[in-house]
Amino acid sequence: MTETARKAPPTVHIESAGTALVLEPRPGGSGLPEVLHWGANLPGGAAAYDALALATSPPVQHSAFDEPWPLTVLPGEADGWSGTPGWAGHRGGAAGAVRWRDVTCEAADGAIVTRARSTSGVDLTLRHALDEHGVLRVDASVTNTSDDQAPLDVAALRAILPLPTRADEVLDLTGRWCRERSPQRSRLDHGTHLRASRRGRTGHDATLLLMAGTTGFTWGSGEVWAVHTAWSGNHEHLVESLPEGAGRHHAVLGGGELLAPGEVRLAPGESYAAPTVVFLHATDGLDGLSRRLHRTLRSRAGHPSRPRPVVLNTWEAVYMQTDLDHLKALADTAARIGVERFVLDDGWFGGRRTDRVGLGDWVVSDEVWPDGLAPLVDHVKGLGLEFGLWFEPEMVNEDSDLVRAHPDWVLRPADGSPREWRFQQLIDLTNDDARGELLERISGLVAEYGIAYIKWDHNRDLHEAVHTVEVDGRRVVDAPAVHTHTLAFYRLLDDLRARHPELEIESCSSGGARVDLGVLDRTDRIWTSDCNDALERANIQRWTSLLVPAELMGTHIGPEHAHTTHRAVDLGFRMLMALQGHPGLEWDVARCTEEELASLTEWTALARELRPLLHSGDLVRSETPDGTVLVTGTVDADLSRAAYTVARLVTGRDAMTGAVPLPGLDPTRTYAVRVRPEAGLPAVVQVASPAWWESALSPDGLVVPGSVLTGVGLQVPLIGPAQGYLLDVRAV
């Protein structure tokens, strides 16, 4: 008997910049909509999307449900999903499983909004929104609508979307202090690839993006799907594949906040809004993901709009030895070489002479600064430089006036303190008095000294982050606090920015341990790593730039002998790597030789010349098959201008590297290529340079068709390890 083909049901879809999300509502609002497709948009529009329901309907398996089951926008047991649920919670041990009803699903203004109720007294709102660059933001919230006085305990509210069979490789990032963002790649096999962070901050080992893609996807090729949880507290990312699949799909990709038991308890009428989860899809590799993200970030109303000032930070120059005369000399030299912002780091306040004492006492030290900071600030500003100052507002030493006066302001269990980390504990920002005191102290100093910039540090994980709170007149001891503390941290930043709209803030956390889109919504750049070794920085910056555009990524020239690795690196390579982000120095330039100062003066001029391109263009990356030479380029919107760093990390097996292509250029145009010696010239181990090299050093440069540059490339000179050069490419 031939079964009559049923008519394709109507779907709800959104599409933008080559990406589409297609949902199929359930008849009569009897359940959450099914996700039919997330990925490249399909020619044919609504008709094609409506046809997906029939075209991709799965067969019924043996030893399985009697009918095909849907992967919904919030998959759970009631749908037939045996994997990680989108929603988890309970009320007094009951109502863990939720059946959604009265569901509405509507598309408008680039977003699909789904609303639902449950018989267990939970209301759900989901919003899937595609921006003009194809970046999908998922926002979810639940409300306790029950009359039952027992609170609704929220265990999880995750955003989950499907992956197709061709997504068979997983890429994520790990790391540690001074070695953030190390890639690791694997097959997408059965089970759950879970990256969970319980550190109370994003973490040095945070993956930034969890990615799945087609076999062998690269920087510039392959289809890739990615997820990012925009949250600075505990969080998770996952890729999951079950033997039976995921409805009509192969696997799922998801993320969300990682909640401790009892961390979110909703009284009747209260709501929980999950952090935004960002999803990306690209058909042109990892660079395609970055391109979408970077364009989205740059389109924000609060994105830094003025040129990024060249910075000098005093940390690796003087550490806590903040002598006024030496700092003035440092500022004099900084101004002479073209620095535009001078930042005084740790050691200026209270009794802070070591990292064991004084943290939390945000009062200018009378001992070191008998006349306050004014003599230094006035000197710096008199040189035409902006003045910035270091704070670590969330942290405190036990040996501090603040703790002696307010021991109850420390975030800790009732029966003791967490293990110390860098001799410090955490201030409970959920305490209104503590947060208010911090706001007044910081705001007062910003106003008094006209501070243009704050380096906001955060130097420990949050372990045993609990406190005693009052809930409905009941005292709750050791209640988990990471969720509320993270929100309080955001509020403190927001309140400070509201008082000082022109103030710029850097997110530093022992280097790159708080890098996420949640904190970047409230700050102007991140400190990429505490490691200023340019050789280590090459890959740290490369992988951080998956998420973070150059103008938001702090990249400094450190001393010749890196303090964190004790390795000596040539000035040329240090200058080259520091051009890949928001450039600056962290070095006692007052002790530099005249030759070094001349090089740095040329470098700062080059940084100012190139920043309109480097801080607005699209990032393109490639590398040699053995990974020994990295190419990192920035190409402007009309493909008329580009800059590329070519960097050798280590020696390779082969005597010659060969030609490396310069991706992203227009193959139909012709370009003039110049080597810019201001970024440093490499040490070579060769009898003669490739023929193109001398021409590229001339003022007119080497004229080459774009098809040659992108399709074949330029022969790499025989440069040594930790050496490289900058190519300035312009259409002619």
Secondary structure, 3 states (H helix, E strand, C coil): CCCCCCCCCCCEEEEECCEEEEEECCHHHCCCCEEEEEEECCCCHHHHHHHHHHHCCCCCCCCCCCCCCCCECCCCHHHCCCCCCCEEEEECCECCCCCEEEEEEEEECCEEEEEEEECCCEEEEEEEEECCCCCEEEEEEEEECCCCCCCEEEEEECEEEEECCCCCEEEEEECCCCCCCEEEEEECCCEEEEEEECCCCCCCCCCCCEEEECCCCCCCCECEEEEEECCCCCEEEEEEECCCCECCECEEEEEEECCCCCCEEECCCCEEECCCEEEEEECEHHHHHHHHHHHHHHCCCCCCCCCCCCEEECHHHHCCCCCHHHHHHHHHHHHHHCCCEEEECCCCECCCCCCCCCCCCCCECCCCCCCCCHHHHHHHHHCCCEEEEEECCCEECCCCHHHHHCHHHECCCCCCCCCCECCEEEECCCCHHHHHHHHHHHHHHHHHHCCCEEEECCCCCCCCCEEEEEECCEEEEEEECHHHHHHHHHHHHHHHHHHCCCCEEEECECCECCCCHHHHCCCCEEECCCCCCHHHHHHHHHHHCCCCCHHHEEEEECCCECCCCCCECCHHHHHHHHCCCEEEECCCHHHCCHHHHHHHHHHHHHHHHHHHHHCCCEEEEEECCCCCEEEEEEECCCCCEEEEEEEECCCCCCCCCCEECCCCCCCCCEEEEEECHHHCCCCECCCCCCHHHHHHCCCCCEEEEHHHHHHCCEECCCECCCEEEEEEEEEC
